[in-house]
């Protein structure tokens, strides 16, 4: 996407050839259209990264609007765009096709207010108890800072957000949850904001509850990868054996050419098949 400056005839608008000109957040921009051709591995990785990032933060939008709202103020970007850009660069791990989210690096707010310290989390019979140190140094104590807590459920791709959970001075907050919401994997985050909404802290990753149970989709990917790899290993063994047999005279046969083609196809497929064991 390009940003355009005004020329002697003003700003172009609409479609010209394979270019489209339009206004985005007050700026004139352009993009190409048409068949881009077969994507490269780098492009596929970028697409997967964007898809994972959007899948992650879309249900967190209410929390992010507060968490990145102040940073977005006065710019042509909005809070959601800033959060998307930041987490796409910082909160993903691995390489295509096995890119995944590193939940400990997800950031849901950016600001100058002192962040939480002394954080802990524990599961109770009725919910999740979050604790934090209610005091901080190097500035006037403001006990009325509001606490924001977000619980993310990776298997459901849903959140429970509490935008005014408690005051900083309280030092703890019990989130009451139904049993089904309490006993599956949870990734938790905490932020602070001033009572007047003029400052916000960086978010802090509280931690994980109930472990990292794989989703049915991930299990299916791993099973498919396992089956393809097993077939590849069988074909590879036959391929190498025939190369060495009778000083390679079998390499001109139709059967060998068929085997060689299957070997190359399976090898390339494994390179781009998700589900590879970590």
Beta strands, then each sheet from edge to edge (+ up, - down):
strand 1: 2-3
strand 2: 14-16
strand 3: 19-24
strand 4: 27-32
strand 5: 92-93
strand 6: 100-101
strand 7: 120-123
strand 8: 127-131
strand 9: 146-153
strand 10: 158-167
strand 11: 172-176
strand 12: 186-193
strand 13: 204-209
sheet 1: 1+ 4- 3+ 2-
sheet 2: 5+ 6-
sheet 3: 7+ 8- 11+
sheet 4: 10+ 9- 12+ 13-
end
